[in-house]
Amino acid sequence: MKRLVCIILLSVASLFSATRPVANAPRRSDIEIESTIKTKLAKSKIGKDGFQVHVKNGVATWTGATTVIQHKGAATRMAKTAGAIQVVNNIKISDDAKAKAGENLAGPRKVQVKTAAQ
């Protein structure tokens, strides 16, 4: 029994050490990060918003405007997955998008329940 517990603990410990970033791993250059972000942006739905991104010292800075509130968060995630160590998101959300999001949150939520056909 003790042997089994020991094996399980070692397995869990190895999982955590494998998922942690290596402290001495080489950091990607600003040009590589920016190029990766722009490639992802061109393939993405949010690319149509015309966002601009610049990377300096591993920090990605977004500028632009959108009418879809979720696109701002998508831009941040995109930069992080491309290797940015920090993201400054200066994307402006239109007043219409903010109002629409507020309407969706106000009042009772509508839920559609599907029932099995009998």
GROMACS elastic network, one bead per residue, 0.5 to 0.9 nm:
[ bonds ]
;  ai    aj funct       b0    kb
    1     4     6  0.51466   500
    1     5     6  0.63983   500
    1     6     6  0.86569   500
    2     5     6  0.51394   500
    2     6     6  0.61158   500
    2     7     6  0.86347   500
    3     6     6  0.50680   500
    3     7     6  0.62155   500
    3     8     6  0.86718   500
    4     7     6  0.51338   500
    4     8     6  0.62248   500
    4     9     6  0.86476   500
    5     8     6  0.51262   500
    5     9     6  0.61462   500
    5    10     6  0.86007   500
    6     9     6  0.51508   500
    6    10     6  0.61572   500
    6    11     6  0.85675   500
    7    10     6  0.51604   500
    7    11     6  0.61204   500
    7    12     6  0.86678   500
    8    11     6  0.50580   500
    8    12     6  0.62166   500
    8    13     6  0.85830   500
    9    12     6  0.51665   500
    9    13     6  0.60991   500
    9    14     6  0.85984   500
   10    13     6  0.50392   500
   10    14     6  0.61338   500
   10    15     6  0.86633   500
   11    14     6  0.51968   500
   11    15     6  0.63589   500
   11    16     6  0.89154   500
   12    15     6  0.51235   500
   12    16     6  0.64863   500
   12    17     6  0.88241   500
   13    16     6  0.52743   500
   13    17     6  0.63161   500
   13    18     6  0.86382   500
   14    17     6  0.51379   500
   14    18     6  0.60463   500
   14    19     6  0.87181   500
   15    18     6  0.51481   500
   15    19     6  0.63548   500
   15    20     6  0.88392   500
   16    19     6  0.53575   500
   16    20     6  0.63609   500
   17    20     6  0.54206   500
   17    21     6  0.83850   500
   17    22     6  0.89972   500
   18    21     6  0.79107   500
   18    22     6  0.89126   500
   19    22     6  0.89891   500
   20    23     6  0.87951   500
   21    24     6  0.87304   500
   21    25     6  0.75860   500
   22    25     6  0.52630   500
   22    26     6  0.89658   500
   23    26     6  0.86850   500
   24    27     6  0.85974   500
   27    58     6  0.82951   500
   27    83     6  0.81631   500
   28    31     6  0.82144   500
   28    32     6  0.62413   500
   28    33     6  0.64750   500
   28    58     6  0.78504   500
   28    83     6  0.68957   500
   28    84     6  0.84493   500
   29    32     6  0.52047   500
   29    33     6  0.62927   500
   29    34     6  0.86110   500
   29    57     6  0.80928   500
   29    58     6  0.73058   500
   30    33     6  0.51528   500
   30    34     6  0.60150   500
   30    35     6  0.83984   500
   30    54     6  0.85974   500
   30    55     6  0.54813   500
   30    56     6  0.59126   500
   30    57     6  0.64053   500
   30    58     6  0.57495   500
   30    59     6  0.82164   500
   30    60     6  0.86603   500
   30    84     6  0.83456   500
   31    34     6  0.51942   500
   31    35     6  0.59582   500
   31    36     6  0.85091   500
   31    55     6  0.74147   500
   31    56     6  0.87399   500
   32    35     6  0.51256   500
   32    36     6  0.61104   500
   32    37     6  0.86151   500
   32    82     6  0.87047   500
   32    83     6  0.87709   500
   33    36     6  0.51609   500
   33    37     6  0.62025   500
   33    38     6  0.86609   500
   33    55     6  0.71670   500
   33    58     6  0.76130   500
   33    60     6  0.83799   500
   33    79     6  0.79025   500
   33    82     6  0.57644   500
   33    83     6  0.58718   500
   33    84     6  0.65111   500
   34    37     6  0.50939   500
   34    38     6  0.61350   500
   34    39     6  0.85636   500
   34    53     6  0.72356   500
   34    54     6  0.64724   500
   34    55     6  0.57956   500
   34    60     6  0.76811   500
   34    79     6  0.83109   500
   34    82     6  0.79926   500
   34    84     6  0.86030   500
   35    38     6  0.51644   500
   35    39     6  0.61401   500
   35    40     6  0.86296   500
   35    82     6  0.88884   500
   36    39     6  0.51249   500
   36    40     6  0.62086   500
   36    41     6  0.85018   500
   36    79     6  0.85216   500
   36    82     6  0.58279   500
   36    83     6  0.85176   500
   37    40     6  0.51256   500
   37    41     6  0.59714   500
   37    42     6  0.86192   500
   37    53     6  0.79303   500
   37    75     6  0.89809   500
   37    78     6  0.66061   500
   37    79     6  0.59056   500
   37    81     6  0.85623   500
   37    82     6  0.58293   500
   37    83     6  0.87990   500
   38    42     6  0.61146   500
   38    43     6  0.87278   500
   38    47     6  0.87167   500
   38    52     6  0.87859   500
   38    53     6  0.77405   500
   39    42     6  0.52468   500
   39    43     6  0.65991   500
   39    44     6  0.88021   500
   40    43     6  0.52791   500
   40    44     6  0.61618   500
   40    47     6  0.84506   500
   40    78     6  0.73485   500
   40    82     6  0.84276   500
   41    44     6  0.50547   500
   41    45     6  0.77723   500
   41    46     6  0.66953   500
   41    48     6  0.86623   500
   41    51     6  0.86086   500
   41    75     6  0.82774   500
   41    78     6  0.79462   500
   42    45     6  0.81182   500
   42    46     6  0.82923   500
   42    47     6  0.53367   500
   42    48     6  0.81744   500
   43    46     6  0.86120   500
   43    47     6  0.70727   500
   44    47     6  0.54309   500
   44    48     6  0.80531   500
   45    48     6  0.62232   500
   45    49     6  0.82382   500
   45    71     6  0.86602   500
   46    49     6  0.55716   500
   46    50     6  0.79198   500
   46    51     6  0.80102   500
   46    66     6  0.87477   500
   46    68     6  0.89998   500
   46    71     6  0.60188   500
   46    72     6  0.87914   500
   46    74     6  0.78024   500
   46    75     6  0.76988   500
   47    50     6  0.59524   500
   47    51     6  0.68571   500
   48    51     6  0.80155   500
   49    64     6  0.76796   500
   49    65     6  0.69969   500
   49    66     6  0.60069   500
   49    67     6  0.83882   500
   49    71     6  0.85991   500
   50    64     6  0.67376   500
   50    65     6  0.78388   500
   50    66     6  0.86016   500
   51    62     6  0.68429   500
   51    63     6  0.58410   500
   51    65     6  0.70066   500
   51    66     6  0.84319   500
   51    75     6  0.87238   500
   51    91     6  0.76978   500
   52    61     6  0.81835   500
   52    62     6  0.57427   500
   52    63     6  0.52413   500
   52    64     6  0.62494   500
   53    60     6  0.65393   500
   53    61     6  0.55010   500
   53    63     6  0.64409   500
   53    64     6  0.89026   500
   53    79     6  0.89045   500
   54    59     6  0.81603   500
   54    60     6  0.56452   500
   54    61     6  0.53363   500
   54    62     6  0.68083   500
   54    63     6  0.87530   500
   55    58     6  0.60074   500
   55    59     6  0.53589   500
   55    61     6  0.62380   500
   55    62     6  0.89666   500
   55    84     6  0.78616   500
   56    59     6  0.53292   500
   56    60     6  0.66725   500
   56    61     6  0.82316   500
   57    60     6  0.84590   500
   57    84     6  0.88952   500
   57    85     6  0.86168   500
   58    83     6  0.77075   500
   58    84     6  0.51225   500
   58    85     6  0.53793   500
   58    86     6  0.67709   500
   58    87     6  0.87060   500
   59    79     6  0.89975   500
   59    84     6  0.56884   500
   59    85     6  0.58679   500
   59    87     6  0.56093   500
   59    88     6  0.72186   500
   60    76     6  0.86903   500
   60    79     6  0.65622   500
   60    80     6  0.84793   500
   60    84     6  0.59718   500
   60    85     6  0.79178   500
   60    86     6  0.63800   500
   60    88     6  0.61616   500
   60    89     6  0.81309   500
   61    79     6  0.89168   500
   61    86     6  0.86663   500
   61    87     6  0.59162   500
   61    89     6  0.59147   500
   61    90     6  0.71787   500
   62    75     6  0.76907   500
   62    76     6  0.81666   500
   62    87     6  0.77279   500
   62    88     6  0.62922   500
   62    90     6  0.55039   500
   62    91     6  0.61618   500
   63    88     6  0.89043   500
   63    89     6  0.68453   500
   63    90     6  0.50026   500
   63    92     6  0.77087   500
   64    90     6  0.71274   500
   64    92     6  0.62649   500
   64    93     6  0.88969   500
   65    72     6  0.87428   500
   65    90     6  0.86235   500
   65    91     6  0.52592   500
   65    93     6  0.58460   500
   65    94     6  0.70973   500
   66    69     6  0.70495   500
   66    71     6  0.70823   500
   66    72     6  0.76445   500
   66    91     6  0.72235   500
   66    92     6  0.63831   500
   66    93     6  0.52304   500
   66    94     6  0.61726   500
   66    97     6  0.82632   500
   67    71     6  0.83742   500
   67    92     6  0.87541   500
   67    93     6  0.60033   500
   67    94     6  0.52336   500
   67    95     6  0.81571   500
   67    96     6  0.71138   500
   67    97     6  0.53537   500
   67    98     6  0.85621   500
   68    71     6  0.56964   500
   68    72     6  0.78449   500
   68    93     6  0.71785   500
   68    94     6  0.79193   500
   68    97     6  0.59318   500
   68    98     6  0.87316   500
   69    72     6  0.60746   500
   69    73     6  0.77859   500
   69    93     6  0.61474   500
   69    94     6  0.81561   500
   69    97     6  0.60507   500
   69    98     6  0.71145   500
   69   101     6  0.77043   500
   70    73     6  0.55230   500
   70    74     6  0.63327   500
   70    75     6  0.88463   500
   71    75     6  0.61488   500
   71    76     6  0.87644   500
   71    91     6  0.89686   500
   71    93     6  0.89943   500
   72    75     6  0.52864   500
   72    76     6  0.66403   500
   72    77     6  0.89680   500
   72    89     6  0.74327   500
   72    90     6  0.87342   500
   72    91     6  0.62518   500
   72    92     6  0.80588   500
   72    93     6  0.77401   500
   73    76     6  0.51535   500
   73    77     6  0.63240   500
   73    78     6  0.85668   500
   73    89     6  0.86283   500
   74    77     6  0.51465   500
   74    78     6  0.60296   500
   74    79     6  0.87146   500
   75    78     6  0.50103   500
   75    79     6  0.63321   500
   75    80     6  0.87404   500
   75    89     6  0.79156   500
   75    91     6  0.88341   500
   76    79     6  0.53237   500
   76    80     6  0.63503   500
   76    81     6  0.87846   500
   76    87     6  0.63074   500
   76    88     6  0.80339   500
   76    89     6  0.66961   500
   77    80     6  0.51165   500
   77    81     6  0.61699   500
   77    82     6  0.85522   500
   77    87     6  0.88742   500
   78    81     6  0.53314   500
   78    82     6  0.62357   500
   78    83     6  0.89651   500
   79    82     6  0.50646   500
   79    83     6  0.66115   500
   79    84     6  0.56334   500
   79    85     6  0.87027   500
   79    86     6  0.83733   500
   79    87     6  0.68845   500
   80    83     6  0.53638   500
   80    85     6  0.67852   500
   80    86     6  0.72106   500
   80    87     6  0.71787   500
   81    84     6  0.72527   500
   83    86     6  0.88834   500
   84    87     6  0.67575   500
   89    92     6  0.87599   500
   93    96     6  0.83482   500
   93    97     6  0.65577   500
   93    98     6  0.68894   500
   94    97     6  0.52854   500
   94    98     6  0.64384   500
   94    99     6  0.87334   500
   95    98     6  0.50487   500
   95    99     6  0.61038   500
   95   100     6  0.85573   500
   96    99     6  0.50797   500
   96   100     6  0.61019   500
   96   101     6  0.85988   500
   97   100     6  0.50798   500
   97   101     6  0.61683   500
   97   102     6  0.85638   500
   98   101     6  0.51527   500
   98   102     6  0.61624   500
   98   103     6  0.86792   500
   99   103     6  0.61815   500
   99   104     6  0.86644   500
  100   103     6  0.50965   500
  100   104     6  0.63014   500
  100   105     6  0.87921   500
  101   104     6  0.51120   500
  101   105     6  0.64050   500
  101   106     6  0.87522   500
  102   105     6  0.51749   500
  102   106     6  0.61155   500
  103   106     6  0.51341   500
  103   107     6  0.77735   500
  104   107     6  0.77481   500
  104   108     6  0.89639   500
  104   109     6  0.77579   500
  105   108     6  0.80976   500
  105   109     6  0.75854   500
  106   109     6  0.80768   500
  115   118     6  0.88534   500
